């Protein structure tokens, strides 16, 4: 399900990553995009302890058309998604335009809006609930904005515009851009690695946001100022290492980001957390060019 605190998604292989897009007369590739997130944490203090999490999400990416202004893509849930999976998430399928530079652009906004209205009606959710957080099987926000499909899939689109030794890259949550460094692998593949420092203020904002969400779910009063004050004295440090791997054919296939985070001086003691996020692309089939969505395809 693509609905917890972090929604998951996908992207097409950039031409600059390794090879150019095929001309429109050639068959289009269909990829399975798999994102796996693993985290472990340990805390000290009276309530100290440890824990782990594991989450996997999969999307299917299809190239609809190569246009003069970019590549038109469709993202959808995998073929084995259940009826409940589809009923619970109105974002998919979603079509976007990926221009050579700049952000993704939503192409089927009216279709998503219609699906949203159906979802709200069938779930019995009033419009006033939009934007609020609830807890069922997990914590999730009642999302009522079709444009939210863009950040949903952008979490799978974090590929460099330029993949070469010395090119600039900045991972979200890091302090500043760094230069990619080309490194060989025992497998014979090539990797480009960026080693960064975490941005303490970005981490602090995330922790404050989490506290506010938890307070809303638990129906406890908590002002943003009080939440910020609770984390003001924390000493935050850590590293982010992002690795882009290309295969023997020079195609970008995998991105792995490992974040090591240390928080000291908090009200509940110190905390050490390791998060490993891996996005991997796998070619599944070839689709005919300029494929239109099937009739009734939602």
Secondary structure by P-SEA (a helix, b strand, c coil): ccccccccccccccccccccccccccbbbbbbbbbbbbbbbcccccccccbbbbbbbbbbbbbccccccbbbbbbbccccccaaaaaacccccbbbbbccccbbbbcaaaaaaaaaaaaaaaacccccccccccccccccccccccccccccccccccccccccccbbbbcccccbbbbbbbbbccccbbbbbbbbbccaaaaaaaaaaaaaaaaaaacccccaaaaaaaaccbbbbbbbbbbbbbcccccccbbbbbbbbbbccccccbbbbbbbbbbbbbbccccccccccccccc
